[in-house]
Amino acid sequence: MENSKNPTYFQERAILAPKNEVVHEINDRLLEKFPGVKKEYLSCDSLCHSDYLHDNFDKNLYSPDVLNGVTPSGLPIHKLVLKVGVPVMLLRNIDQKCGLCNGTRLRVIALDVV
């Protein structure tokens, strides 16, 4: 934690994990060690109306609990918890010309209400 304020410290380091479950466990443990207040961000947890839905479509099959628990490869988790100062890694190419691509390591400098 003594190097957590050093902006280049986390750029030179990474933790490799074999499964997403292990990644989430490591992230939770490290987040607890960082000082500050946690901020929780949630994904949308309802189905959008679509022309492709049939009249006999049972929306109860896709309750928020079911939707929040779905974690297919390529989709983010339902609940993202952050603190100011924690390192994060981009998992998508957002703007390659500006260097915001998959694997880029960043540090949270501010959290805002969405």
C-alpha positions in Angstrom: 0.0 0.0 0.0 3.0 2.3 0.4 3.3 2.5 -3.4 -0.4 2.9 -4.1 0.0 6.7 -4.8 2.9 6.1 -7.2 1.3 6.3 -10.7 3.8 4.0 -12.4 3.9 1.3 -9.7 0.8 -0.6 -11.1 1.8 0.0 -14.7 4.8 -2.3 -14.2 2.9 -5.1 -12.4 0.0 -7.5 -13.0 -1.6 -10.4 -11.2 -2.4 -13.4 -13.4 -5.3 -15.6 -12.4 -6.6 -18.8 -14.1 -10.4 -18.1 -13.7 -12.7 -15.2 -13.4 -13.8 -16.4 -9.9 -10.2 -16.1 -8.7 -10.0 -12.6 -10.3 -13.1 -11.5 -8.4 -11.7 -12.8 -5.1 -8.4 -11.1 -5.6 -10.1 -7.8 -6.6 -12.4 -7.9 -3.5 -9.4 -8.6 -1.1 -7.3 -5.8 -2.6 -10.2 -3.3 -2.7 -10.6 -3.8 1.1 -6.9 -2.8 1.6 -7.2 0.5 -0.2 -8.3 3.4 2.0 -11.4 5.4 1.2 -15.1 4.9 0.7 -16.4 2.3 -1.7 -18.8 3.3 -4.5 -21.0 0.7 -6.1 -22.2 0.8 -9.7 -24.9 -1.5 -10.9 -25.8 -2.6 -14.5 -29.3 -2.4 -15.8 -31.3 -5.5 -14.7 -34.4 -5.5 -16.8 -35.4 -6.6 -20.3 -35.9 -4.1 -23.0 -39.1 -4.3 -25.0 -38.4 -5.7 -28.4 -40.3 -6.5 -31.5 -38.8 -9.9 -31.4 -40.6 -10.9 -28.1 -43.6 -13.1 -28.6 -47.0 -12.3 -26.9 -46.7 -15.4 -24.8 -43.1 -14.6 -23.7 -42.8 -15.1 -19.9 -40.9 -12.2 -18.4 -40.8 -13.9 -15.0 -38.3 -16.4 -16.4 -35.8 -13.5 -16.6 -36.1 -11.9 -13.1 -33.5 -9.4 -11.9 -31.9 -12.1 -9.8 -31.4 -14.3 -12.8 -30.2 -11.4 -15.0 -27.8 -10.2 -12.4 -26.2 -13.6 -12.0 -25.5 -14.1 -15.7 -21.8 -13.7 -16.4 -21.1 -14.8 -20.0 -17.7 -14.2 -21.4 -17.4 -10.7 -22.8 -20.0 -9.1 -20.6 -19.1 -7.2 -17.4 -20.3 -8.2 -14.0 -23.6 -6.7 -12.6 -22.0 -5.0 -9.6 -18.8 -2.9 -9.9 -17.3 -1.6 -6.7 -14.5 1.0 -6.8 -12.5 3.4 -4.6 -10.5 6.4 -5.5 -6.9 5.3 -6.1 -7.5 1.7 -7.1 -5.9 0.4 -10.3 -8.2 -0.8 -13.1 -7.6 -2.5 -16.4 -9.5 -1.9 -19.6 -10.9 -5.1 -21.1 -12.1 -3.4 -24.3 -10.6 -1.3 -27.0 -12.2 2.1 -26.4 -9.9 4.5 -28.3 -6.7 2.9 -29.6 -5.3 6.1 -31.1 -5.3 7.6 -27.5 -3.9 4.4 -26.0 -7.2 3.2 -24.4 -7.1 -0.4 -25.5 -7.5 -3.9 -24.0 -4.9 -4.3 -21.2 -4.3 -0.6 -20.5 -3.8 -0.1 -16.8 -5.3 3.0 -15.2 -6.0 4.5 -11.8 -9.3 5.8 -10.5 -8.9 9.5 -9.7 -12.6 10.4 -9.0 -16.0 8.7 -8.6 -19.2 10.4 -9.5 -22.9 9.6 -9.2 -24.2 8.1 -12.5 
